Amino acid sequence: MPPVRPVEWNPQLYKVSNKYARYMAANEHFDHVSKSGEDLGDRLDNIGYDWAKIGENLGVGYDDFFSVLDAWKKSPSHCKMLMDPDMTDMGLSKHKTYWVQSFSKEPLSIVATSAH
């Protein structure tokens, strides 16, 4: 895939990723959608996070970052998420062996405001 610009670390995406990694570990539930039906969009909406586009990579059974990253790079859908040129922000967390990487594109209102 072609190179893309670096994403920015986002503490809110980290917090959502961390909370969901802990949820999955506690519930032995590995899925983008929680048992109650919430997906990443719902989790971000619940904390008032304004987003234009989002995406998420999950992993389980990997002890270190380089192992899960290697698996994501070898998976076409996960690699596509890693290299999505629209994404501007990222948060990543691990709990036990559950990994959550959340991505977002800043909404136009935030981009327009920061340009002034």
N, C-alpha and C positions, 0 to 999 in steps of 0.2 A: 504494500500500500504506500502511496506517496506520503512524504513527511507532512506533518501539521504543526501549527504553532503550539507552544507549551500551554498547558492549562494552569490555572491558578489554584492554590490550596484554598479551600473554603471551609471555615470552621463549622458552619451550619450543616454542610453536607457530611462532614466528619461525624457530627453528633447524630445525624439520622442514620448514617452507616453503622456507627457503633451500637446504637440502640437496636437496630435490626439484626446485627450479628449476634448480640446477646439474646435477643428474642429467639432466633433460629436455634441457637445452642440450647437454650433452656427448654424449648419445645420439640427438639429434634425434628425440626421442620425446615426443609431445604427447598425453597421456592421463592420466586419473585413476588408472589402474593401470599399474605399472611393467612392464617386459618380463618380470620374474621373477614377476609376479602380485601384488605388494604394493599395497594401497590405503592410504588415509590411516589407517584403523583399524590396519592392520598397522604402519605407520610410527610411529604413536603408541605402540602396544603395545611396540614394540622399544626405546623409550626409557623405558618404565615410566610413561607418562603415563596417569593415571586419568581416564576420560571417560565421560559419560552419553549424549551425542549429539554428532555431529561433522558437518562439512560442508566443502566445498572449492570455491573458484572458481579456474579456470585461465585464463590468457590468453597469447597469443603474438603477436608482431609489433607491440607497442605500446612506444614509446620512453619515455613518461612516465605517471605514475600517473593523471592526469586523463583521459587517452585510454582506458586500460584500464577505469577506473571508469565512464566514459560508456558503453562497450560492455557492461559488466556490468549497468548500470541499464537498458539497452535490451533486454536478453535476459530473458524472463520467468523462466527457471530460475535465472539468476545473481542477478537482482534479489530473487527469493524468498529466496535464501540470505543476501543482504545484510540483508534485513529480517526474518529469522527471529527472533521474539520469545523463543525458547528459548535462543538463543546468549548466552553470557556473556563469552567470551574470543575473541581473534583474534590472528593473526600473519600478516604479509605480507612477501614478499620477491620481488625481481626479480634475474635473472641473464641478461645479454644482453637479449633481448626476451621471455624466459619469465617469467611472473608466477604466483605461487602464493599464495593467500589461504586460510588454514586457520582454521576456527571450531570451538569446542567449547562444550558446556554442562558446567558443573561437576557432578561426581557428587554425589548427595545426601549422601554421607559428608563431603565437603569443606564443603558448604553448612551442614550441621548442626554441624560442628566450629567453623566460623568464627562461628556465631551465639552461641556460649557466651562 
